[in-house]
Amino acid sequence: MNFICIANHIEFIKRHNDVITPSMGRINPYHLGFEMFKFIENKYGID
């Protein structure tokens, strides 16, 4: 199996968090979609 190296994984996590961070006074569509996905996953599972 090919796995991503730890440095690339950390870089991905940092960029992901930058994108989904909510902004004051504005709707962040990426944050909204991420929260909707988490809600659906929690309610219905991932099966």
N, C-alpha and C positions, 0 to 999 in steps of 0.2 A: 504494500500500500504506500502511496505517496502522501505525505503529510506536509502541511505548511510549516515553515520554520517559525520558531517562537517570535522572532523579530517582526516577521510579516503579520503574524497573528495579532501582536500588540498594536501594530500600526493600523490594522483593520479595525480593531476595537476602538481606538482613539478616533478615527475618522467616522465610524458609525455613530459614536456618541456625539460628535460635533454636529452631524446631520440631523439627528432626532431630538436634539435639545430644544425644548419649547422656548419661544420668544415672548417677552412681555408685550401685550397689546396687539399681537399678530397671531394668526393661526399658522402653524407650521404643518403643512400637509404630510410631511414624512413622519412627524411625531403623531399626528392624528391616525394615520394608517397603521403605525406600529402599535399604538394603544388599542386600536380596533382588533388587530390580529391577536394581541395578547388576550383580549376579552373573549374572542371566539375560541381561542385555544383553551382557555380556562373553563369556559362553559361547555364546550363540546368535545374537547380532547383533540389529539392529533391523529387519531386512527382513521 
